[in-house]
């Protein structure tokens, strides 16, 4: 049977530590031993080199053996229970082997079950101390109000439980730079409270492991890693130790701890909303190992902190929220008039700044810019509003460092790096709160830009942790949730006010337009009256005088050119009189308010023929064929005018080469367009026709396709027909072919 050492011997320094596969070191710490078992065959596939120190069997004798050959039924039963119940990531229990009680940690990694054995040690009458410390957890709620206070109490309790030299609570910012927010230590140690540590101290892959495995202990930083051996025939190349409690630590981290003069550590992950919020970090100058009970008690204190994060943050924001809500009530309860001036009065109120402790406020509404407090110039506010309307995909955006968003905004970010923006959903209308720049002082544990030292061409972690002060510019104070919430409530209130203003302005505009429409209609009625009486009378006199001149003896003595001019004058006066008559018909059609009735189109054409069509057809030797037509809902007067105009239009544009033929028929069932909802009446002639590209133009008022010298008329006839069809909730179309005639289709709604 062959074996393989899986120790990761890759050379690691700060050039490549961010890529170091720390979850597969192939080694463990020496205060326990490790076995890995194939979950299907229960054959031991991995064994640490130090197994003989604990169970008297070296790895060569352990590898390839069935678990049942090395352990009793109690261990076999635990393995079976673990395989059945996969709800727990890590299962721990006590197990006696060779007269030694071990703490066994069991967890799964792919198709392997990993067993880690640590000799069980009790320390300093821990049972009584642990019971008392657990009882005190509830008292922490009563005795502390802020998150910092709670963290400080927990560090003191954890130090009493573990008796480490130093216990810290370490909180990450959004870039994962750490800050020590609470500390309990021995008096001879230099304080770390308030110091910041750069994110490079804990690289990304280490943070991932802290999320997976919430407790990490290094009993002795001077330990020698114990390599792991595996069966060659095992399918895997290395063993994932992400959840391991004995996993060997990165040599870079060990060197970092030595540079801090730390002999052993305990780290508890503080997980909040599935993210690494912070750590409880314990340091001791000498090697130190803890029992499972102590580690569990420390984990309990860590969970207690994370359970209180939201509550404590809300408590800390309570006073801020109370002030913001008072400002909001001040703004929303004001009895200002709902108008543009009222908006100006609403904004020019110091409560608008107290909402979120801002230094200035801008509202860009239409072409107006309303400003209050310390703000950019109007034009710069407009430029910022335009930029944000393109940059921000949602209604709201806030930042404490506008400079980090764009270098093009230096004209604002140098003075107002903090903005809280809300879009008003109309072009680039918006409201913006501003905050001035604050120069923040950060105390680093050593210079963060010189976190390494180059010794004999090898990059190593820094050795100096002396306080380094950095002044950070281009930032404002951060926006608190309570401040943002108050701003959002005001934004919603302002939106309602603006909608009310728009509705009120629309209503007023509608009232003004109604008044204008009334005045216009009155003027049109006057024009109609003038057209009917005052304009018609002079035209009748002109025509009468021209007729007298033409019919009298004076015509014989008048020169021929004068006679022609009199005839033209008479024709022009007649055309003008007809035009006035047609205009009156067109305007009266829009004013018709007749009641609709069921009309038999066959009977209507009999009346129309007797009243006015018979003479036209006799004179023009035209033929009119009317097929069976349906009953429709309409106004008789308007329908007579409609059909009369269309038929007279066919007569006017008849062909000179053949006799005029007009056919009127019901096409409701034969045309594909709108067959179910409309009665379709077709009027077809064989006149001169037109190019089909003009089929829309012919329905426009005063539109003509032919010279008025060749064909008389006002150009209103078909426009009047379109208006009559619209009055009947229908429509009219025309299809023409030059030299072949026209087909007019009238669509009347069914029922």
Secondary structure as the mmCIF struct_conf table of DSSP 4:
data_model
#
loop_
_struct_conf.conf_type_id
_struct_conf.id
_struct_conf.beg_label_comp_id
_struct_conf.beg_label_asym_id
_struct_conf.beg_label_seq_id
_struct_conf.end_label_comp_id
_struct_conf.end_label_asym_id
_struct_conf.end_label_seq_id
STRN STRN1 UNK A 3 UNK A 5
TURN_TY1_P TURN_TY1_P1 UNK A 14 UNK A 16
HELX_RH_3T_P HELX_RH_3T_P1 UNK A 17 UNK A 19
HELX_RH_3T_P HELX_RH_3T_P2 UNK A 22 UNK A 24
BEND BEND1 UNK A 26 UNK A 26
STRN STRN2 UNK A 27 UNK A 28
TURN_TY1_P TURN_TY1_P2 UNK A 30 UNK A 31
STRN STRN3 UNK A 32 UNK A 38
TURN_TY1_P TURN_TY1_P3 UNK A 39 UNK A 41
STRN STRN4 UNK A 43 UNK A 43
STRN STRN5 UNK A 44 UNK A 48
TURN_TY1_P TURN_TY1_P4 UNK A 49 UNK A 50
HELX_RH_AL_P HELX_RH_AL_P1 UNK A 51 UNK A 55
BEND BEND2 UNK A 56 UNK A 56
HELX_RH_AL_P HELX_RH_AL_P2 UNK A 59 UNK A 62
TURN_TY1_P TURN_TY1_P5 UNK A 63 UNK A 64
STRN STRN6 UNK A 66 UNK A 66
HELX_RH_AL_P HELX_RH_AL_P3 UNK A 67 UNK A 70
BEND BEND3 UNK A 71 UNK A 71
HELX_RH_AL_P HELX_RH_AL_P4 UNK A 73 UNK A 84
BEND BEND4 UNK A 87 UNK A 87
BEND BEND5 UNK A 89 UNK A 89
STRN STRN7 UNK A 90 UNK A 97
TURN_TY1_P TURN_TY1_P6 UNK A 98 UNK A 99
STRN STRN8 UNK A 100 UNK A 109
TURN_TY1_P TURN_TY1_P7 UNK A 110 UNK A 111
STRN STRN9 UNK A 112 UNK A 119
TURN_TY1_P TURN_TY1_P8 UNK A 124 UNK A 125
HELX_RH_AL_P HELX_RH_AL_P5 UNK A 126 UNK A 135
TURN_TY1_P TURN_TY1_P9 UNK A 136 UNK A 136
HELX_RH_AL_P HELX_RH_AL_P6 UNK A 137 UNK A 143
BEND BEND6 UNK A 146 UNK A 146
HELX_RH_AL_P HELX_RH_AL_P7 UNK A 147 UNK A 162
BEND BEND7 UNK A 165 UNK A 165
STRN STRN10 UNK A 166 UNK A 172
TURN_TY1_P TURN_TY1_P10 UNK A 174 UNK A 175
STRN STRN11 UNK A 178 UNK A 185
TURN_TY1_P TURN_TY1_P11 UNK A 187 UNK A 188
BEND BEND8 UNK A 189 UNK A 189
HELX_LH_PP_P HELX_LH_PP_P1 UNK A 190 UNK A 191
TURN_TY1_P TURN_TY1_P12 UNK A 193 UNK A 194
STRN STRN12 UNK A 196 UNK A 197
HELX_RH_3T_P HELX_RH_3T_P3 UNK A 199 UNK A 201
BEND BEND9 UNK A 202 UNK A 202
HELX_RH_AL_P HELX_RH_AL_P8 UNK A 204 UNK A 212
BEND BEND10 UNK A 214 UNK A 214
STRN STRN13 UNK A 215 UNK A 218
BEND BEND11 UNK A 219 UNK A 219
TURN_TY1_P TURN_TY1_P13 UNK A 221 UNK A 222
HELX_LH_PP_P HELX_LH_PP_P2 UNK A 223 UNK A 225
STRN STRN14 UNK A 226 UNK A 231
TURN_TY1_P TURN_TY1_P14 UNK A 232 UNK A 233
BEND BEND12 UNK A 234 UNK A 235
BEND BEND13 UNK A 237 UNK A 238
TURN_TY1_P TURN_TY1_P15 UNK A 242 UNK A 243
BEND BEND14 UNK A 245 UNK A 246
STRN STRN15 UNK A 247 UNK A 247
HELX_LH_PP_P HELX_LH_PP_P3 UNK A 248 UNK A 250
HELX_RH_AL_P HELX_RH_AL_P9 UNK A 251 UNK A 259
TURN_TY1_P TURN_TY1_P16 UNK A 260 UNK A 261
BEND BEND15 UNK A 263 UNK A 263
STRN STRN16 UNK A 264 UNK A 272
TURN_TY1_P TURN_TY1_P17 UNK A 273 UNK A 274
STRN STRN17 UNK A 275 UNK A 284
BEND BEND16 UNK A 285 UNK A 286
HELX_RH_AL_P HELX_RH_AL_P10 UNK A 292 UNK A 332
TURN_TY1_P TURN_TY1_P18 UNK A 333 UNK A 333
BEND BEND17 UNK A 338 UNK A 339
HELX_RH_AL_P HELX_RH_AL_P11 UNK A 340 UNK A 347
BEND BEND18 UNK A 348 UNK A 349
TURN_TY1_P TURN_TY1_P19 UNK A 350 UNK A 350
HELX_RH_AL_P HELX_RH_AL_P12 UNK A 351 UNK A 354
TURN_TY1_P TURN_TY1_P20 UNK A 355 UNK A 357
BEND BEND19 UNK A 359 UNK A 359
STRN STRN18 UNK A 360 UNK A 365
TURN_TY1_P TURN_TY1_P21 UNK A 366 UNK A 367
STRN STRN19 UNK A 368 UNK A 373
BEND BEND20 UNK A 374 UNK A 374
HELX_RH_AL_P HELX_RH_AL_P13 UNK A 378 UNK A 391
BEND BEND21 UNK A 393 UNK A 395
STRN STRN20 UNK A 396 UNK A 399
BEND BEND22 UNK A 400 UNK A 400
HELX_RH_3T_P HELX_RH_3T_P4 UNK A 402 UNK A 404
TURN_TY1_P TURN_TY1_P22 UNK A 405 UNK A 405
HELX_RH_3T_P HELX_RH_3T_P5 UNK A 407 UNK A 409
HELX_RH_AL_P HELX_RH_AL_P14 UNK A 410 UNK A 413
TURN_TY1_P TURN_TY1_P23 UNK A 414 UNK A 415
STRN STRN21 UNK A 418 UNK A 423
BEND BEND23 UNK A 425 UNK A 426
TURN_TY1_P TURN_TY1_P24 UNK A 427 UNK A 428
STRN STRN22 UNK A 430 UNK A 435
STRN STRN23 UNK A 440 UNK A 445
BEND BEND24 UNK A 446 UNK A 446
HELX_RH_3T_P HELX_RH_3T_P6 UNK A 448 UNK A 450
STRN STRN24 UNK A 452 UNK A 455
TURN_TY1_P TURN_TY1_P25 UNK A 456 UNK A 457
STRN STRN25 UNK A 458 UNK A 461
STRN STRN26 UNK A 467 UNK A 472
BEND BEND25 UNK A 474 UNK A 474
HELX_LH_PP_P HELX_LH_PP_P4 UNK A 477 UNK A 480
HELX_RH_AL_P HELX_RH_AL_P15 UNK A 481 UNK A 529
HELX_RH_PI_P HELX_RH_PI_P1 UNK A 530 UNK A 535
HELX_RH_AL_P HELX_RH_AL_P16 UNK A 536 UNK A 551
BEND BEND26 UNK A 552 UNK A 552
TURN_TY1_P TURN_TY1_P26 UNK A 553 UNK A 553
HELX_RH_AL_P HELX_RH_AL_P17 UNK A 554 UNK A 557
BEND BEND27 UNK A 558 UNK A 558
HELX_RH_AL_P HELX_RH_AL_P18 UNK A 560 UNK A 591
HELX_LH_PP_P HELX_LH_PP_P5 UNK A 594 UNK A 596
STRN STRN27 UNK A 597 UNK A 600
HELX_RH_AL_P HELX_RH_AL_P19 UNK A 601 UNK A 608
HELX_RH_PI_P HELX_RH_PI_P2 UNK A 609 UNK A 613
HELX_RH_AL_P HELX_RH_AL_P20 UNK A 614 UNK A 619
TURN_TY1_P TURN_TY1_P27 UNK A 620 UNK A 621
STRN STRN28 UNK A 623 UNK A 626
STRN STRN29 UNK A 631 UNK A 634
HELX_RH_AL_P HELX_RH_AL_P21 UNK A 636 UNK A 652
TURN_TY1_P TURN_TY1_P28 UNK A 653 UNK A 653
BEND BEND28 UNK A 656 UNK A 658
STRN STRN30 UNK A 661 UNK A 666
TURN_TY1_P TURN_TY1_P29 UNK A 668 UNK A 670
BEND BEND29 UNK A 672 UNK A 672
TURN_TY1_P TURN_TY1_P30 UNK A 673 UNK A 677
STRN STRN31 UNK A 678 UNK A 685
BEND BEND30 UNK A 687 UNK A 687
HELX_RH_3T_P HELX_RH_3T_P7 UNK A 692 UNK A 694
TURN_TY1_P TURN_TY1_P31 UNK A 695 UNK A 696
HELX_RH_3T_P HELX_RH_3T_P8 UNK A 697 UNK A 699
BEND BEND31 UNK A 700 UNK A 700
TURN_TY1_P TURN_TY1_P32 UNK A 701 UNK A 702
BEND BEND32 UNK A 705 UNK A 706
TURN_TY1_P TURN_TY1_P33 UNK A 708 UNK A 710
BEND BEND33 UNK A 711 UNK A 711
BEND BEND34 UNK A 713 UNK A 713
BEND BEND35 UNK A 715 UNK A 715
HELX_RH_AL_P HELX_RH_AL_P22 UNK A 717 UNK A 727
TURN_TY1_P TURN_TY1_P34 UNK A 728 UNK A 729
STRN STRN32 UNK A 731 UNK A 737
TURN_TY1_P TURN_TY1_P35 UNK A 738 UNK A 740
STRN STRN33 UNK A 741 UNK A 749
#
